Amino acid sequence: MMRLINSILALIVGCALTGCATGRVDHHILKGDGSYNHVITNPKEWALQQFSDGPISGSDVSDYAKLILKRGLLQTLADLGADGTKELFLRQDCPARVWEVLVFRPIKGGYRYLGHFPAGTIVLKDEHASVLVYEPCGGHYGYIKTYRYNGEKFVCTAAQDITGGDGAPEENNRKMARLFPKDKVIRWAKTPNRRQN
């Protein structure tokens, strides 16, 4: 009996991850830290579905999804690969110290989802396809991390904790100012929260 249950669960999970059972959009790529290799014609709608962890239209829209839709998204364009093509970075427009940032590369017919990483503050690194992020944890404590796109997803390649602000060692504050200069920090702009065709 247990073997049958495990087999059924494996089948359900497998179909949910690929979307093969229903042909519907998989709303759990972000939550499951999965990859997605299909062309995305509307990355903003796709991101809203991922952040909502479900549909964003029709009768199955959850209260949580309605809250996500009400707040909407923020976006920026940045040349992650230093190849002249600007990738689309999207995150939720909600109060938080750290957001999940989704990254999309423009391709013929739409966009390709590259992956995601958590961040409070972001700068592009000189190193190819890398970002330096600060993840504040509350108070004066946080992490400086490097994420690199490895061709399939963003992976953390370096991390260090740091204290900053009032009462922290002045060398830490200088380090933060050097690593995250105001003119290099990614700036966000409001994105319409409705479907765009």
C-alpha positions, -999 to +999 in steps of 0.1 A: +000+000+000+028+024+009+046+017-024+014+025-043+010+058-024+046+067-031+042+059-068+010+081-071+028+110-053+058+107-076+035+108-106+016+138-093+048+157-085+063+149-118+033+160-137+030+192-117+066+201-123+063+197-160+027+207-165+022+176-186-010+163-170-031+194-176-013+216-201-018+244-176+008+269-165+029+256-136+025+282-109+051+266-086+084+271-105+096+298-081+084+280-050+099+247-061+132+264-073+126+248-107+137+257-142+114+267-170+126+264-206+095+276-225+091+309-242+072+334-219+053+359-239+043+380-209+069+378-181+050+402-158+019+380-159+041+349-154+059+365-124+025+375-108+014+338-112+046+327-095+044+352-067+007+343-062+015+306-063-016+301-084-039+316-110-043+354-112-076+354-132-108+334-132-127+319-103-097+302-087-079+334-076-070+331-039-071+360-015-033+359-014-032+363-052-056+393-050-032+409-025-002+403-048-022+417-078-032+448-058+004+456-049+018+447-083+054+445-094+085+466-097+109+462-126+143+472-140+163+465-170+200+457-167+227+441-189+235+411-168+257+394-194+275+426-205+266+417-241+244+447-249+211+429-241+193+441-211+176+415-190+143+422-172+144+420-134+110+417-116+101+417-079+070+423-058+060+458-049+055+452-012+072+462+020+101+438+028+138+437+037+145+411+010+125+402-022+128+373-046+141+388-078+131+370-110+153+375-141+142+371-178+162+374-210+145+387-241+145+361-269+126+357-302+089+356-294+091+367-258+114+360-228+133+331-212+132+327-174+168+326-162+161+321-125+158+340-092+177+351-062+168+369-029+180+405-025+175+438-008+201+458-027+216+447-061+246+458-082+259+441-113+293+427-110+321+430-136+322+392-136+301+378-164+264+371-154+269+379-117+252+402-092+263+413-058+234+416-033+229+427+002+203+408+022+195+427+054+183+405+083+171+432+106+188+457+128+223+463+116+230+427+105+229+412+070+247+393+043+267+403+013+263+376-014+274+370-050+250+351-073+261+339-107+240+326-135+254+292-144+234+286-176+205+270-157+199+291-125+214+316-101+238+300-076+254+317-046+292+316-051+302+338-021+286+349+011+297+369+042+279+384+071+283+420+080+271+446+105+266+482+094+250+515+103+252+533+136+274+516+161+290+492+136+327+494+128+333+523+105+353+500+081+321+480+076+302+511+066+330+521+042+329+486+027+292+488+021+295+522+005+323+509-017+305+476-027+270+493-032+277+528-045+244+547-050+251+553-087+255+515-094+226+501-073+197+488-094+167+512-093+132+499-095+101+513-114+065+505-109+051+479-134+014+478-143-003+449-124-027+439-152-021+416-181-003+431-210-008+416-244 
